């Protein structure tokens, strides 16, 4: 590792051309397609990486500002980036909208969503904490009692002068310092799992996004009796081939009234709610290290008769394939076993 002109930063990967930077990034992340907009002579850069199971810290130095467009590839991993500018700044564009990180402001973005990224200022130095999107998806699933898929529409800028911003900033800084240079969090997977989960919880609960309105619902908004009866019937028959007319009949209402009740008090349809309950039950089986059922057996047990469809819905809801959940749990269990 060698120091460069970026203060005391120690950067293992460095070069003097944009192409050499892209080649180095491709060697670390896989396929990485980017295009330099404009011209930049003597494009000096440096990058360092520190990785754990749930997060990666990227420290980047660029002598000259530049812009690029990254094209996601099919095998790329989704993640949420929290950008902490040390010198200069970083911006992303979404069509005509722009958001950026600058002194006093963090930038949050999901890697597949921006149309373009720009590095700003001379001799800029940026820390970027990258959280696995599967961690965000799991946190969403555990926080909200509704199915979720698609863009979270997360507010991209966090003001460090506000209490929420300071809290998220402090936890982010703790992770960064714990990861940097093979720090203590790199040596403690349990501590790393807890602190990244805490950060994901803060982001989902404190940063505005498309599901935030569900956090503000008053406790007095209790679902009416027919919705509760429908849910009780679903839970009692979750592994059986029940239909929505059957659920409506058990709840004592018409299918139209059942649909209206779920939309008003659960922000979803009865069928989607039943699917969510079945997904949750399947996930509990997958998370049980003592459960030795085959994946297809678990799939059929909870009413999913097409394994490919089950995998797609599971991945959309939890951010990882069911096989990945099983591998992660089995790997953790085997490490704990004597």
C-alpha positions as CSV (number, residue, x, y, z in Angstrom):
1,X,0.0,0.0,0.0
2,X,1.2,3.5,-0.8
3,X,0.3,7.0,0.3
4,X,-0.6,9.6,-2.2
5,X,-1.4,13.3,-2.2
6,X,-4.8,12.7,-0.6
7,X,-3.7,13.6,2.9
8,X,-3.0,10.6,5.1
9,X,-5.2,8.2,3.0
10,X,-3.5,5.0,2.2
11,X,-4.7,3.8,-1.2
12,X,-3.8,0.3,-2.5
13,X,-5.0,0.9,-6.1
14,X,-3.8,3.9,-8.0
15,X,-3.0,5.2,-11.5
16,X,-2.9,8.1,-13.8
17,X,-5.5,7.3,-16.5
18,X,-9.3,6.9,-16.4
19,X,-9.0,3.6,-18.2
20,X,-6.7,2.2,-15.6
21,X,-9.2,3.1,-12.9
22,X,-12.1,1.3,-14.7
23,X,-9.9,-1.7,-15.2
24,X,-9.0,-1.8,-11.5
25,X,-12.7,-1.4,-10.5
26,X,-13.6,-4.2,-12.9
27,X,-11.1,-6.5,-11.3
28,X,-12.8,-5.9,-7.9
29,X,-16.5,-5.6,-8.8
30,X,-16.7,-7.6,-12.0
31,X,-18.1,-6.0,-15.1
32,X,-18.1,-2.2,-14.7
33,X,-19.0,-0.1,-17.7
34,X,-18.3,3.6,-17.5
35,X,-17.7,6.5,-19.8
36,X,-15.6,9.6,-19.1
37,X,-17.6,12.7,-20.2
38,X,-15.2,15.4,-21.5
39,X,-11.4,15.2,-21.4
40,X,-9.0,14.9,-18.5
41,X,-5.3,14.8,-18.8
42,X,-3.1,13.4,-16.0
43,X,-6.1,11.8,-14.4
44,X,-4.5,10.7,-11.1
45,X,-6.6,8.5,-8.9
46,X,-6.4,6.1,-6.0
47,X,-8.9,3.7,-4.4
48,X,-8.8,1.5,-1.3
49,X,-11.3,-1.2,-0.3
50,X,-12.2,-2.8,3.1
51,X,-14.9,-5.5,3.0
52,X,-17.1,-7.5,5.3
53,X,-20.1,-9.8,4.8
54,X,-22.7,-6.9,5.0
55,X,-20.7,-3.9,3.9
56,X,-17.8,-2.6,1.9
57,X,-15.9,0.6,2.5
58,X,-14.6,2.3,-0.7
59,X,-12.2,5.3,-0.3
60,X,-11.6,7.1,-3.5
61,X,-9.2,10.0,-4.5
62,X,-9.4,11.9,-7.8
63,X,-7.1,14.7,-8.7
64,X,-9.6,16.1,-11.3
65,X,-13.4,16.1,-11.3
66,X,-15.1,13.9,-13.8
67,X,-18.5,12.4,-14.7
68,X,-19.4,8.9,-15.8
69,X,-22.3,6.7,-16.5
70,X,-22.2,3.1,-15.2
71,X,-24.3,0.5,-16.9
72,X,-25.5,-2.3,-14.6
73,X,-24.9,-5.8,-15.7
74,X,-27.1,-8.9,-15.0
75,X,-24.7,-10.4,-12.4
76,X,-24.1,-7.1,-10.5
77,X,-25.0,-7.0,-6.8
78,X,-27.5,-4.4,-5.7
79,X,-26.5,-2.1,-2.8
80,X,-27.2,1.1,-1.0
81,X,-24.4,3.6,-0.9
82,X,-23.9,6.2,1.8
83,X,-21.4,8.7,0.5
84,X,-19.3,10.8,3.0
85,X,-17.3,13.5,1.3
86,X,-13.9,14.4,2.9
87,X,-12.9,16.9,0.2
88,X,-14.8,17.9,-2.8
89,X,-18.2,16.2,-3.5
90,X,-20.1,13.6,-5.4
91,X,-23.4,13.9,-7.2
92,X,-26.0,11.6,-8.9
93,X,-28.7,12.4,-11.5
94,X,-32.1,10.9,-11.9
95,X,-33.4,12.3,-15.2
96,X,-33.7,16.0,-14.5
97,X,-33.3,15.6,-10.7
98,X,-29.9,15.9,-9.0
99,X,-28.7,15.0,-5.6
100,X,-25.2,15.3,-4.1
101,X,-22.8,14.8,-1.2
102,X,-20.9,17.9,0.0
103,X,-19.5,19.2,3.3
104,X,-22.3,18.8,5.9
105,X,-24.5,16.5,3.7
106,X,-24.5,12.8,3.1
107,X,-25.7,11.2,-0.2
108,X,-27.7,7.9,-0.2
109,X,-28.4,6.1,-3.4
110,X,-29.2,2.6,-4.7
111,X,-26.6,1.6,-7.3
112,X,-29.0,0.6,-10.2
113,X,-31.1,3.8,-10.0
114,X,-29.0,6.9,-11.0
115,X,-28.6,7.8,-14.6
116,X,-25.2,9.4,-14.0
117,X,-22.5,10.0,-11.3
118,X,-20.1,12.9,-11.0
119,X,-17.1,13.4,-8.9
120,X,-16.6,17.1,-8.1
121,X,-13.8,19.4,-7.1
122,X,-10.0,19.2,-7.2
123,X,-8.1,16.5,-5.2
124,X,-11.4,15.1,-4.0
125,X,-11.5,12.4,-1.3
126,X,-14.6,10.4,-0.8
127,X,-15.6,7.6,1.6
128,X,-18.5,5.4,0.3
129,X,-20.0,2.9,2.7
130,X,-21.8,0.2,0.6
131,X,-24.5,-1.9,2.3
132,X,-25.9,-5.0,0.7
133,X,-29.4,-4.3,-0.6
134,X,-30.5,-7.7,0.8
135,X,-29.9,-6.1,4.3
136,X,-32.2,-3.2,3.3
137,X,-34.8,-5.6,1.9
138,X,-34.8,-7.7,5.0
139,X,-35.2,-4.6,7.2
140,X,-38.1,-3.5,5.1
141,X,-39.8,-6.9,5.4
142,X,-39.3,-6.9,9.2
143,X,-40.5,-3.3,9.6
144,X,-43.6,-3.2,7.4
145,X,-46.4,-5.7,7.3
146,X,-46.9,-5.3,3.5
147,X,-45.3,-6.8,0.4
148,X,-42.7,-4.6,-1.3
149,X,-40.9,-4.5,-4.6
150,X,-39.4,-1.9,-6.9
151,X,-37.8,1.4,-6.0
152,X,-37.8,2.6,-2.4
153,X,-37.7,6.3,-3.6
154,X,-35.4,7.1,-0.7
155,X,-34.6,10.7,0.0
156,X,-31.1,10.9,-1.3
157,X,-29.6,13.8,0.8
158,X,-29.2,13.7,4.6
159,X,-28.4,17.0,6.4
160,X,-25.7,16.4,9.1
161,X,-26.9,19.6,10.9
162,X,-30.2,17.9,11.8
163,X,-30.6,15.3,14.6
164,X,-31.5,12.5,12.2
165,X,-28.5,13.3,10.0
166,X,-26.1,13.5,12.9
167,X,-27.3,10.1,14.2
168,X,-27.0,8.4,10.8
169,X,-23.7,10.2,10.2
170,X,-22.3,9.0,13.6
171,X,-23.2,5.4,13.0
172,X,-21.8,5.5,9.5
173,X,-18.5,7.0,10.8
174,X,-18.3,4.3,13.4
175,X,-18.6,1.6,10.7
176,X,-16.1,3.3,8.4
177,X,-13.5,3.7,11.2
178,X,-14.2,0.1,12.3
179,X,-13.6,-1.2,8.8
180,X,-10.7,0.9,7.6
181,X,-7.3,-0.7,7.6
182,X,-8.6,-4.1,8.8
183,X,-10.1,-2.4,11.9
184,X,-11.9,-4.0,14.8
185,X,-15.2,-4.5,12.9
186,X,-13.3,-6.5,10.3
187,X,-12.3,-8.9,13.1
188,X,-15.8,-9.2,14.7
189,X,-18.5,-10.4,12.3
190,X,-21.1,-10.4,15.1
191,X,-20.5,-6.8,15.9
192,X,-20.5,-5.9,12.3
193,X,-23.8,-7.6,11.7
194,X,-25.4,-5.7,14.6
195,X,-24.1,-2.3,13.7
196,X,-25.0,-2.5,10.0
197,X,-28.5,-3.7,11.0
198,X,-28.7,-0.7,13.3
199,X,-27.8,1.6,10.4
200,X,-30.3,-0.1,8.1
201,X,-33.0,0.4,10.7
202,X,-32.1,4.1,11.1
203,X,-32.3,4.6,7.3
204,X,-35.6,2.8,6.9
205,X,-37.2,4.5,9.9
206,X,-35.7,8.0,9.7
207,X,-35.1,8.8,6.1
208,X,-38.2,9.6,4.1
209,X,-39.2,7.0,1.4
210,X,-42.3,5.6,-0.3
211,X,-43.3,3.5,2.7
212,X,-42.7,6.1,5.4
213,X,-46.4,6.9,5.7
214,X,-46.9,3.4,7.2
215,X,-44.7,4.4,10.1
216,X,-46.9,7.3,10.9
217,X,-50.2,5.4,11.2
218,X,-51.8,5.9,14.6
219,X,-52.2,2.9,16.9
220,X,-55.9,3.6,17.1
221,X,-56.3,2.6,13.4
222,X,-57.1,-1.0,14.3
223,X,-58.3,-3.1,11.4
224,X,-62.0,-3.9,11.5
225,X,-63.3,-7.3,12.6
226,X,-63.7,-8.8,9.1
227,X,-60.1,-8.0,8.2
228,X,-58.9,-9.6,11.5
229,X,-61.1,-12.6,10.9
230,X,-59.7,-12.9,7.3
231,X,-56.1,-12.8,8.6
232,X,-56.9,-15.4,11.3
233,X,-58.4,-17.7,8.6
234,X,-55.3,-17.2,6.4
235,X,-52.9,-18.0,9.3
236,X,-54.9,-21.1,10.2
237,X,-54.9,-22.4,6.6
238,X,-51.7,-20.9,5.4
239,X,-50.4,-24.2,4.0
240,X,-53.7,-25.1,2.3
241,X,-54.9,-24.1,-1.2
242,X,-57.4,-21.4,-0.1
243,X,-59.0,-18.9,-2.4
244,X,-60.1,-15.3,-1.8
245,X,-63.8,-16.2,-1.9
246,X,-63.1,-18.8,0.8
247,X,-61.4,-16.1,2.9
248,X,-64.2,-13.6,2.3
249,X,-66.8,-16.3,3.3
250,X,-64.8,-17.0,6.5
251,X,-64.7,-13.3,7.3
252,X,-68.4,-12.9,6.7
253,X,-68.2,-10.3,3.9
254,X,-68.2,-10.1,0.1
255,X,-64.9,-10.4,-1.8
256,X,-65.3,-6.7,-2.7
257,X,-65.7,-5.6,0.9
258,X,-62.7,-7.8,1.8
259,X,-60.6,-6.1,-0.9
260,X,-61.6,-2.7,0.3
261,X,-60.8,-3.5,3.9
262,X,-57.3,-4.7,3.2
263,X,-56.6,-1.8,0.9
264,X,-57.8,0.7,3.6
265,X,-56.1,-0.9,6.6
266,X,-53.2,-2.9,5.2
267,X,-52.3,-0.9,2.1
268,X,-52.4,-4.1,0.0
269,X,-54.7,-6.7,-1.4
270,X,-55.9,-9.9,0.5
271,X,-54.1,-12.1,-2.1
272,X,-50.8,-10.2,-1.7
273,X,-51.1,-10.3,2.1
274,X,-51.6,-14.1,2.0
275,X,-48.5,-14.4,-0.2
276,X,-46.5,-12.3,2.2
277,X,-47.6,-14.5,5.1
278,X,-46.5,-17.6,3.1
279,X,-43.2,-16.0,2.2
280,X,-42.6,-15.2,5.9
281,X,-43.4,-18.8,6.9
282,X,-41.0,-20.1,4.2
283,X,-38.3,-17.7,5.3
284,X,-38.7,-18.9,8.9
285,X,-38.0,-22.5,7.7
286,X,-35.0,-21.3,5.6
287,X,-33.6,-19.4,8.6
288,X,-33.9,-22.5,10.8
289,X,-30.5,-24.3,10.8
290,X,-32.2,-27.5,12.2
291,X,-34.6,-27.6,9.2
292,X,-33.2,-30.1,6.7
293,X,-36.1,-30.0,4.2
294,X,-35.1,-29.4,0.5
295,X,-35.9,-26.0,-0.9
296,X,-38.5,-27.4,-3.2
297,X,-40.2,-29.1,-0.2
298,X,-40.3,-25.9,1.7
299,X,-41.7,-24.2,-1.4
300,X,-44.5,-26.7,-1.7
301,X,-45.2,-26.8,2.0
302,X,-46.2,-23.1,1.9
303,X,-48.4,-23.2,-1.2
304,X,-45.9,-22.2,-3.9
305,X,-46.2,-24.8,-6.7
306,X,-43.7,-23.2,-9.1
307,X,-40.2,-23.0,-7.6
308,X,-39.0,-20.5,-10.2
309,X,-41.9,-18.2,-9.4
310,X,-41.3,-18.6,-5.6
311,X,-37.6,-17.7,-6.0
312,X,-38.5,-14.6,-8.0
313,X,-41.1,-13.4,-5.5
314,X,-38.8,-14.3,-2.5
315,X,-35.9,-12.4,-4.0
316,X,-38.1,-9.3,-4.7
317,X,-39.3,-9.3,-1.1
318,X,-36.1,-10.1,0.8
319,X,-33.4,-9.1,-1.6
320,X,-31.8,-12.5,-1.9
321,X,-32.5,-15.9,-3.4
322,X,-33.9,-18.6,-1.1
323,X,-30.8,-20.6,-1.8
324,X,-28.6,-17.7,-0.6
325,X,-30.6,-17.6,2.7
326,X,-30.1,-21.3,3.2
327,X,-26.3,-21.0,2.5
328,X,-25.9,-18.1,4.8
329,X,-27.6,-19.8,7.7
330,X,-25.9,-23.1,7.2
331,X,-22.5,-21.4,6.9
332,X,-23.1,-19.5,10.1
333,X,-24.4,-22.6,11.9
334,X,-21.4,-24.7,10.8
335,X,-18.9,-22.0,12.1
336,X,-20.6,-22.1,15.5
337,X,-20.6,-25.9,15.7
338,X,-17.7,-27.5,17.6
